[in-house]
C-alpha cells in the first residue's frame, strides 16, 4: 500500500476560489461609450442556464477610481460571481467542491468567453487562487509541520504552529496556521496561466496542485 493510500482524507473547511484575467488593453472606450447594456444583455442570455436575472446584476455606481468601476453578475445557486472591470475579468466561488467542478468550469468559461466577445478584447494573463482551511485529523498539524522546520536553529521549539511557503515562476503555495479554526492550517495555492488556457485545463492543474500540497501533510482529497 502506497503512502498516498494510507493518507487520511483532508477535513477541508471554507474553501474559496478566485480567478483574475487582465485584458491586453483597458476597455475605457467601451466603458464610457454607453455600451453597458450590451454587456448585460449578452451575459443574461449566455448565463440563462444558471438563472441569471436582473436582481443578480449590480453596478458600482460610485467608484473611488477607475480601477474600482465594475459590473457584477451573481449566481446564487453556485455561490459564484463574475465581474467585469475596465482592466479585466474577475470570478469567484465560495465553498466550491470537486463534485461540481464541471458546473464551475462551464459557468466561468461561458462568462469569460462572452465578456471577451462583447468588449472585443483578448486576455494578457490569467491567474487563480484556491484557499481553504484544514482541521486536524489524526496527527496534530504542529507535529507534521515541524518536520519542515529546523526548530532548534530558529529557537522555535515552543512555537504553537509553523508555516511553509514555496514560490516558483508560475506557482506558489502557502501553508500557515489558521486564524479561524484552532490547531488547524490555512492553505493557499496560486497559479498563473497563459492567455489561451481554458478552464477545464486550469481545473485539472488546480486539482493536482491541491493533491500535491495535501500530501505534504499526509492527507488526500476525498
C-alpha positions as a Markdown table, in Angstrom:
| # | Residue | x | y | z |
|---|---|---|---|---|
| 1 | Unk | 0.0 | 0.0 | 0.0 |
| 2 | Unk | 1.4 | 3.4 | -1.0 |
| 3 | Unk | 1.8 | 6.4 | 1.3 |
| 4 | Unk | -1.0 | 8.1 | -0.6 |
| 5 | Unk | -3.3 | 5.1 | 0.0 |
| 6 | Unk | -2.6 | 5.3 | 3.7 |
| 7 | Unk | -3.1 | 9.1 | 3.9 |
| 8 | Unk | -6.2 | 10.4 | 5.7 |
| 9 | Unk | -8.9 | 12.4 | 3.9 |
| 10 | Unk | -8.5 | 16.1 | 4.5 |
| 11 | Unk | -11.1 | 17.9 | 6.6 |
| 12 | Unk | -11.4 | 20.9 | 4.3 |
| 13 | Unk | -13.3 | 24.0 | 5.6 |
| 14 | Unk | -14.5 | 27.2 | 4.0 |
| 15 | Unk | -12.8 | 26.8 | 0.5 |
| 16 | Unk | -12.9 | 29.7 | -1.9 |
| 17 | Unk | -11.7 | 30.1 | -5.5 |
| 18 | Unk | -10.7 | 33.4 | -7.1 |
| 19 | Unk | -9.9 | 34.0 | -10.8 |
| 20 | Unk | -8.4 | 37.1 | -12.4 |
| 21 | Unk | -7.8 | 37.9 | -16.0 |
| 22 | Unk | -6.2 | 41.0 | -17.4 |
| 23 | Unk | -7.1 | 42.4 | -20.8 |
| 24 | Unk | -4.5 | 43.3 | -23.4 |
| 25 | Unk | -5.7 | 46.9 | -23.0 |
| 26 | Unk | -8.2 | 48.6 | -20.6 |
| 27 | Unk | -11.7 | 48.9 | -22.1 |
| 28 | Unk | -12.1 | 52.6 | -21.3 |
| 29 | Unk | -13.5 | 53.4 | -24.7 |
| 30 | Unk | -16.1 | 50.7 | -24.4 |
| 31 | Unk | -16.9 | 51.6 | -20.8 |
| 32 | Unk | -17.5 | 55.3 | -21.5 |
| 33 | Unk | -19.3 | 54.6 | -24.8 |
| 34 | Unk | -22.6 | 53.9 | -23.1 |
| 35 | Unk | -22.5 | 50.2 | -24.1 |
| 36 | Unk | -23.2 | 48.7 | -20.7 |
| 37 | Unk | -26.5 | 47.4 | -22.0 |
| 38 | Unk | -24.6 | 45.2 | -24.5 |
| 39 | Unk | -22.7 | 43.5 | -21.6 |
| 40 | Unk | -25.8 | 43.0 | -19.5 |
| 41 | Unk | -27.9 | 41.6 | -22.5 |
| 42 | Unk | -25.1 | 39.3 | -23.6 |
| 43 | Unk | -24.5 | 37.9 | -20.2 |
| 44 | Unk | -28.2 | 37.4 | -19.4 |
| 45 | Unk | -28.5 | 35.3 | -22.5 |
| 46 | Unk | -25.3 | 33.4 | -22.0 |
| 47 | Unk | -25.8 | 32.7 | -18.3 |
| 48 | Unk | -29.6 | 31.9 | -18.6 |
| 49 | Unk | -28.9 | 28.2 | -17.8 |
| 50 | Unk | -27.7 | 29.4 | -14.4 |
| 51 | Unk | -30.8 | 31.5 | -13.9 |
| 52 | Unk | -29.1 | 34.9 | -14.0 |
| 53 | Unk | -31.7 | 37.6 | -13.5 |
| 54 | Unk | -31.7 | 41.4 | -13.2 |
| 55 | Unk | -31.8 | 41.3 | -9.4 |
| 56 | Unk | -28.5 | 39.4 | -9.5 |
| 57 | Unk | -26.7 | 42.1 | -11.5 |
| 58 | Unk | -25.2 | 45.1 | -9.7 |
| 59 | Unk | -23.3 | 48.1 | -10.8 |
| 60 | Unk | -20.7 | 50.0 | -8.8 |
| 61 | Unk | -22.4 | 53.4 | -9.0 |
| 62 | Unk | -19.8 | 55.5 | -7.1 |
| 63 | Unk | -16.3 | 54.0 | -7.6 |
| 64 | Unk | -13.4 | 55.9 | -5.9 |
| 65 | Unk | -11.3 | 55.4 | -9.0 |
| 66 | Unk | -11.4 | 53.8 | -12.4 |
| 67 | Unk | -10.0 | 50.5 | -11.1 |
| 68 | Unk | -13.0 | 50.1 | -8.8 |
| 69 | Unk | -15.6 | 50.5 | -11.5 |
| 70 | Unk | -17.2 | 47.2 | -12.3 |
| 71 | Unk | -20.5 | 45.3 | -13.0 |
| 72 | Unk | -21.1 | 42.1 | -11.1 |
| 73 | Unk | -23.1 | 39.1 | -12.1 |
| 74 | Unk | -24.1 | 36.9 | -9.2 |
| 75 | Unk | -25.1 | 33.2 | -9.4 |
| 76 | Unk | -26.6 | 32.4 | -6.0 |
| 77 | Unk | -27.2 | 28.7 | -6.7 |
| 78 | Unk | -23.4 | 28.2 | -7.0 |
| 79 | Unk | -22.4 | 30.9 | -4.6 |
| 80 | Unk | -20.4 | 32.3 | -7.5 |
| 81 | Unk | -20.0 | 35.6 | -9.2 |
| 82 | Unk | -18.3 | 37.1 | -12.3 |
| 83 | Unk | -17.2 | 40.8 | -12.5 |
| 84 | Unk | -16.2 | 42.9 | -15.5 |
| 85 | Unk | -14.0 | 45.9 | -14.9 |
| 86 | Unk | -12.0 | 48.2 | -17.2 |
| 87 | Unk | -8.9 | 46.2 | -16.6 |
| 88 | Unk | -10.2 | 42.7 | -17.0 |
| 89 | Unk | -12.5 | 39.9 | -15.6 |
| 90 | Unk | -12.7 | 38.5 | -12.1 |
| 91 | Unk | -14.6 | 35.5 | -10.9 |
| 92 | Unk | -15.1 | 33.8 | -7.6 |
| 93 | Unk | -16.8 | 30.9 | -5.9 |
| 94 | Unk | -17.5 | 30.3 | -2.2 |
| 95 | Unk | -17.4 | 26.7 | -0.9 |
| 96 | Unk | -16.6 | 25.1 | -4.3 |
| 97 | Unk | -16.1 | 21.3 | -4.2 |
| 98 | Unk | -14.7 | 18.9 | -6.8 |
| 99 | Unk | -18.1 | 17.1 | -7.2 |
| 100 | Unk | -19.4 | 20.2 | -9.0 |
| 101 | Unk | -16.2 | 21.0 | -11.0 |
| 102 | Unk | -18.0 | 20.6 | -14.4 |
| 103 | Unk | -20.6 | 23.2 | -13.4 |
| 104 | Unk | -18.0 | 25.8 | -12.4 |
| 105 | Unk | -15.9 | 25.1 | -15.4 |
| 106 | Unk | -18.9 | 25.6 | -17.7 |
| 107 | Unk | -20.1 | 28.7 | -15.9 |
| 108 | Unk | -16.8 | 30.5 | -15.8 |
| 109 | Unk | -15.7 | 29.6 | -19.3 |
| 110 | Unk | -19.1 | 30.8 | -20.7 |
| 111 | Unk | -18.9 | 34.0 | -18.7 |
| 112 | Unk | -15.3 | 34.8 | -19.8 |
| 113 | Unk | -15.9 | 33.9 | -23.4 |
| 114 | Unk | -19.0 | 36.1 | -23.5 |
| 115 | Unk | -17.3 | 39.1 | -22.0 |
| 116 | Unk | -14.3 | 38.8 | -24.2 |
| 117 | Unk | -16.5 | 38.8 | -27.3 |
| 118 | Unk | -18.8 | 41.7 | -26.3 |
| 119 | Unk | -15.9 | 44.0 | -25.4 |
| 120 | Unk | -13.7 | 42.8 | -28.3 |
| 121 | Unk | -10.6 | 42.2 | -26.1 |
| 122 | Unk | -8.2 | 39.3 | -25.7 |
| 123 | Unk | -6.6 | 38.4 | -22.4 |
| 124 | Unk | -3.0 | 39.2 | -21.5 |
| 125 | Unk | -2.8 | 36.9 | -18.4 |
| 126 | Unk | -4.9 | 34.6 | -16.2 |
| 127 | Unk | -4.4 | 33.8 | -12.5 |
| 128 | Unk | -6.2 | 31.6 | -10.0 |
| 129 | Unk | -6.1 | 31.3 | -6.2 |
| 130 | Unk | -7.6 | 28.5 | -4.2 |
| 131 | Unk | -7.7 | 28.9 | -0.4 |
| 132 | Unk | -9.1 | 26.7 | 2.3 |
| 133 | Unk | -8.7 | 25.7 | 6.0 |
| 134 | Unk | -7.9 | 22.1 | 7.1 |
| 135 | Unk | -8.9 | 20.9 | 10.6 |
| 136 | Unk | -6.9 | 18.2 | 12.4 |
| 137 | Unk | -7.4 | 14.6 | 11.6 |
| 138 | Unk | -5.2 | 12.0 | 13.4 |
| 139 | Unk | -1.9 | 13.8 | 13.9 |
| 140 | Unk | -1.5 | 17.3 | 15.1 |
| 141 | Unk | -0.5 | 19.8 | 12.4 |
| 142 | Unk | 2.2 | 21.2 | 14.6 |
| 143 | Unk | 3.9 | 17.8 | 14.7 |
| 144 | Unk | 3.6 | 17.4 | 10.9 |
| 145 | Unk | 4.8 | 20.9 | 10.1 |
| 146 | Unk | 7.7 | 20.7 | 12.4 |
| 147 | Unk | 9.5 | 18.2 | 10.1 |
| 148 | Unk | 9.9 | 21.0 | 7.6 |
| 149 | Unk | 11.4 | 23.4 | 10.1 |
| 150 | Unk | 14.7 | 23.5 | 11.9 |
| 151 | Unk | 13.1 | 24.4 | 15.2 |
| 152 | Unk | 16.4 | 24.3 | 17.1 |
| 153 | Unk | 18.1 | 26.7 | 14.6 |
| 154 | Unk | 15.2 | 29.1 | 14.8 |
| 155 | Unk | 14.9 | 28.8 | 18.6 |
| 156 | Unk | 11.2 | 27.9 | 17.9 |
| 157 | Unk | 10.8 | 24.7 | 20.0 |
| 158 | Unk | 7.9 | 26.3 | 21.9 |
| 159 | Unk | 6.1 | 27.7 | 18.8 |
| 160 | Unk | 2.4 | 26.8 | 18.7 |
| 161 | Unk | 2.4 | 26.3 | 14.9 |
| 162 | Unk | 4.8 | 26.5 | 11.9 |
| 163 | Unk | 4.4 | 27.8 | 8.4 |
| 164 | Unk | 5.7 | 26.8 | 5.0 |
| 165 | Unk | 5.8 | 28.5 | 1.6 |
| 166 | Unk | 7.3 | 27.9 | -1.8 |
| 167 | Unk | 7.4 | 30.2 | -4.9 |
| 168 | Unk | 8.0 | 29.2 | -8.5 |
| 169 | Unk | 7.8 | 31.1 | -11.7 |
| 170 | Unk | 4.1 | 30.4 | -12.2 |
| 171 | Unk | 3.0 | 28.7 | -9.0 |
| 172 | Unk | 3.2 | 29.3 | -5.2 |
| 173 | Unk | 1.7 | 27.7 | -2.1 |
| 174 | Unk | 1.5 | 28.7 | 1.5 |
| 175 | Unk | 0.7 | 26.5 | 4.5 |
| 176 | Unk | 0.1 | 28.6 | 7.6 |
| 177 | Unk | -1.7 | 28.5 | 10.9 |
| 178 | Unk | -5.4 | 29.0 | 10.6 |
| 179 | Unk | -6.8 | 32.2 | 12.2 |
| 180 | Unk | -10.3 | 30.7 | 12.2 |
| 181 | Unk | -10.1 | 27.1 | 13.3 |
| 182 | Unk | -8.0 | 26.0 | 16.4 |
| 183 | Unk | -4.9 | 23.8 | 15.8 |
| 184 | Unk | -5.7 | 23.9 | 12.1 |
| 185 | Unk | -3.9 | 25.2 | 8.9 |
| 186 | Unk | -4.8 | 27.5 | 6.1 |
| 187 | Unk | -3.6 | 26.6 | 2.6 |
| 188 | Unk | -3.4 | 29.0 | -0.4 |
| 189 | Unk | -2.5 | 27.8 | -3.9 |
| 190 | Unk | -1.8 | 30.5 | -6.6 |
| 191 | Unk | -1.0 | 29.8 | -10.2 |
| 192 | Unk | -0.6 | 31.9 | -13.4 |
| 193 | Unk | -1.7 | 30.6 | -16.8 |
| 194 | Unk | -1.2 | 31.6 | -20.4 |
| 195 | Unk | -3.9 | 33.7 | -22.0 |
| 196 | Unk | -5.1 | 30.7 | -24.1 |
| 197 | Unk | -5.5 | 28.3 | -21.2 |
| 198 | Unk | -9.1 | 27.1 | -20.8 |
| 199 | Unk | -10.9 | 26.5 | -17.5 |
| 200 | Unk | -11.0 | 22.7 | -18.0 |
| 201 | Unk | -7.2 | 22.6 | -18.1 |
| 202 | Unk | -7.0 | 25.0 | -15.1 |
| 203 | Unk | -9.3 | 22.8 | -13.1 |
| 204 | Unk | -7.1 | 19.8 | -13.7 |
| 205 | Unk | -4.0 | 21.7 | -12.7 |
| 206 | Unk | -5.5 | 23.1 | -9.6 |
| 207 | Unk | -6.6 | 19.6 | -8.6 |
| 208 | Unk | -3.1 | 18.3 | -8.9 |
| 209 | Unk | -1.7 | 21.2 | -7.0 |
| 210 | Unk | -4.1 | 20.6 | -4.2 |
| 211 | Unk | -3.3 | 16.9 | -4.1 |
| 212 | Unk | 0.5 | 17.6 | -4.0 |
| 213 | Unk | 0.3 | 20.1 | -1.2 |
| 214 | Unk | -2.0 | 17.9 | 0.9 |
| 215 | Unk | 0.4 | 15.1 | 0.5 |
| 216 | Unk | 2.9 | 17.1 | 2.4 |
| 217 | Unk | 0.5 | 16.9 | 5.4 |
| 218 | Unk | -0.1 | 13.2 | 4.9 |
| 219 | Unk | -3.6 | 14.0 | 3.6 |
| 220 | Unk | -5.6 | 13.4 | 0.4 |
| 221 | Unk | -8.7 | 14.6 | -1.3 |
| 222 | Unk | -11.9 | 12.5 | -0.9 |
